[in-house]
């Protein structure tokens, strides 16, 4: 399904394939021979999503771009089933495995492997060629540190400086969920005016 959002329409070259149950919403641009499989959603909220050539976005993956945090996916990238790429840059030849999450402002350098259920945190930079193990978390800048799932205290020491609430919601840490969600409801309310483009 192709959807116009905030006056912007997806751009799909003839060599690309978008499954009938996939959704491209707003300023989404696919590269040559890109493949977007069933249930995947590429949504450019008030920004953009750009996908390079020879990219496969697998079933039920989400790629989201916003004004402050567009989503850029380089060439020859696999975005696995149920993966989540939100406002991040994925450079060329990166493997984003099933269930991996990449948050706004993050960069996965060329040739990285983000293995099953791994997390690349907000504003964190994974150097080219890095392997992020299954279930591990990478956080920090200019070079992310890798944390095993049980290293919460060590992770928090790095994570709190990355400003998750400010990056994602534009609010200071400690803002109530009621206030955050009031802002989110208004923001996503723009979808009321979407226009479905398919015949």
C-alpha positions as CSV (number, residue, x, y, z in Angstrom):
1,X,0.0,0.0,0.0
2,X,1.3,3.4,-1.0
3,X,0.2,6.4,1.1
4,X,0.6,10.1,0.7
5,X,1.4,11.7,4.0
6,X,1.9,15.4,4.8
7,X,1.8,16.0,1.0
8,X,4.7,13.6,0.2
9,X,4.4,10.4,-1.8
10,X,6.6,7.3,-1.9
11,X,9.0,6.9,-4.9
12,X,9.3,3.3,-6.1
13,X,11.5,2.5,-9.2
14,X,10.3,-0.1,-11.6
15,X,13.0,-2.5,-10.6
16,X,11.8,-2.5,-6.9
17,X,9.2,-4.8,-5.4
18,X,6.7,-3.9,-2.7
19,X,4.5,-6.7,-1.4
20,X,0.8,-6.0,-1.5
21,X,0.6,-6.1,2.3
22,X,3.6,-3.8,2.9
23,X,3.1,-0.1,3.6
24,X,5.1,2.8,2.2
25,X,3.9,6.1,3.8
26,X,5.0,9.6,2.9
27,X,8.5,10.6,1.7
28,X,9.9,7.1,1.3
29,X,12.3,6.6,-1.6
30,X,13.4,3.1,-2.6
31,X,16.6,2.3,-4.5
32,X,17.0,0.1,-7.5
33,X,16.0,-3.6,-6.9
34,X,14.9,-2.9,-3.4
35,X,12.5,-5.5,-2.0
36,X,9.9,-4.7,0.7
37,X,8.2,-7.9,1.9
38,X,4.8,-8.7,3.4
39,X,3.8,-6.7,6.5
40,X,6.8,-4.4,6.4
41,X,6.1,-0.7,7.1
42,X,8.3,2.2,5.9
43,X,6.9,5.4,7.2
44,X,8.2,8.9,6.8
45,X,6.4,10.8,9.5
46,X,7.5,14.4,9.0
47,X,10.9,13.6,7.5
48,X,12.1,11.0,5.1
49,X,13.1,7.4,4.6
50,X,15.7,6.6,1.9
51,X,16.6,3.1,1.0
52,X,19.6,2.2,-1.2
53,X,19.9,-0.4,-4.0
54,X,19.8,-4.1,-3.5
55,X,18.1,-3.8,-0.1
56,X,15.7,-6.3,1.4
57,X,13.3,-5.2,4.1
58,X,11.8,-8.4,5.4
59,X,8.4,-9.3,6.8
60,X,7.0,-7.2,9.6
61,X,10.0,-4.9,9.8
62,X,9.5,-1.2,10.6
63,X,11.6,1.7,9.2
64,X,10.6,5.1,10.5
65,X,11.9,8.6,9.5
66,X,11.2,11.9,11.1
67,X,12.3,15.5,10.4
68,X,15.0,15.5,13.1
69,X,15.9,11.9,12.5
70,X,15.5,10.7,8.9
71,X,16.1,7.0,8.2
72,X,18.8,6.2,5.7
73,X,19.6,2.7,4.6
74,X,22.6,2.2,2.4
75,X,23.2,-0.4,-0.4
76,X,23.2,-4.1,0.0
77,X,21.5,-4.1,3.4
78,X,19.3,-6.8,4.9
79,X,16.7,-5.6,7.5
80,X,15.4,-8.8,9.0
81,X,11.9,-9.8,10.1
82,X,10.5,-7.8,13.0
83,X,13.5,-5.5,13.0
84,X,13.0,-1.8,14.0
85,X,15.0,1.0,12.4
86,X,13.8,4.4,13.7
87,X,15.5,7.6,12.6
88,X,18.9,6.0,12.2
89,X,21.6,5.6,9.5
90,X,22.5,2.1,8.3
91,X,25.5,2.2,6.1
92,X,26.3,-0.2,3.2
93,X,26.4,-3.9,3.5
94,X,24.9,-4.1,7.1
95,X,23.1,-7.1,8.4
96,X,20.2,-6.2,10.7
97,X,18.9,-9.5,12.1
98,X,15.5,-10.6,13.2
99,X,14.2,-8.4,16.0
100,X,17.1,-6.0,16.1
101,X,16.4,-2.4,17.1
102,X,18.2,0.7,16.0
103,X,17.1,4.0,17.6
104,X,17.1,7.7,16.5
105,X,20.4,9.3,15.8
106,X,22.3,6.0,15.8
107,X,24.7,5.0,13.0
108,X,25.6,1.4,12.1
109,X,28.8,1.6,10.1
110,X,29.5,-0.2,6.9
111,X,29.7,-4.0,7.2
112,X,28.3,-4.2,10.7
113,X,26.2,-7.2,11.9
114,X,23.4,-6.5,14.4
115,X,22.5,-10.0,15.4
116,X,19.1,-11.3,16.7
117,X,17.3,-9.0,19.2
118,X,20.3,-6.7,19.6
119,X,19.9,-3.0,20.3
120,X,21.8,0.0,18.9
121,X,20.8,2.8,21.3
122,X,19.9,6.4,20.5
123,X,22.8,8.7,19.3
124,X,25.2,5.8,19.4
125,X,27.8,5.0,16.7
126,X,28.8,1.4,15.9
127,X,32.1,1.4,14.0
128,X,32.3,-0.3,10.6
129,X,32.6,-4.0,10.7
130,X,31.4,-4.4,14.3
131,X,29.5,-7.5,15.3
132,X,26.8,-6.8,18.0
133,X,26.1,-10.2,19.5
134,X,22.6,-11.8,20.0
135,X,20.7,-9.8,22.6
136,X,23.5,-7.4,23.3
137,X,23.2,-3.6,23.5
138,X,25.5,-1.0,22.0
139,X,25.5,2.5,23.5
140,X,27.7,5.6,23.4
141,X,29.4,8.0,21.1
142,X,31.8,8.7,19.4
143,X,32.2,4.9,19.6
144,X,29.6,2.7,21.1
145,X,30.5,0.2,23.9
146,X,29.0,-3.3,23.8
147,X,27.0,-4.5,26.8
148,X,25.8,-8.0,27.6
149,X,22.1,-8.3,28.6
150,X,22.9,-8.4,32.4
151,X,25.0,-5.3,32.5
152,X,22.2,-2.8,33.3
153,X,24.2,-0.7,35.7
154,X,27.2,-0.3,33.4
155,X,24.8,0.4,30.5
156,X,22.8,3.0,32.4
157,X,26.0,4.9,33.2
158,X,26.5,5.4,29.4
159,X,22.8,5.4,28.3
160,X,21.6,8.3,30.6
161,X,24.0,10.7,28.8
162,X,22.5,9.8,25.4
163,X,19.2,11.6,26.1
164,X,16.6,9.1,25.0
165,X,13.5,11.2,26.0
166,X,14.9,14.3,24.5
167,X,15.9,12.5,21.3
168,X,12.6,10.6,20.8
169,X,10.1,12.9,22.3
170,X,11.7,16.3,22.7
171,X,11.2,16.4,26.4
172,X,13.5,16.3,29.5
173,X,13.9,13.1,31.5
174,X,11.2,12.9,34.1
175,X,8.4,14.2,31.9
176,X,5.2,12.3,32.7
177,X,3.8,9.7,30.3
178,X,0.6,11.7,30.2
179,X,2.4,14.7,28.8
180,X,4.5,12.6,26.4
181,X,1.5,10.8,25.1
182,X,-0.5,14.0,24.6
183,X,2.3,15.2,22.3
184,X,2.5,11.9,20.5
185,X,-1.3,11.7,19.9
186,X,-1.1,15.2,18.3
187,X,1.9,14.3,16.2
188,X,0.5,11.1,14.8
189,X,-2.9,12.7,14.3
190,X,-1.5,14.0,11.0
191,X,-2.4,10.6,9.6
192,X,-6.0,11.6,9.6
193,X,-5.3,13.4,6.4
194,X,-3.4,10.6,4.6
195,X,-4.4,9.6,1.1
196,X,-4.1,6.0,-0.1
197,X,-2.6,5.9,-3.6
198,X,-3.2,2.4,-4.8
199,X,-6.0,1.6,-7.3
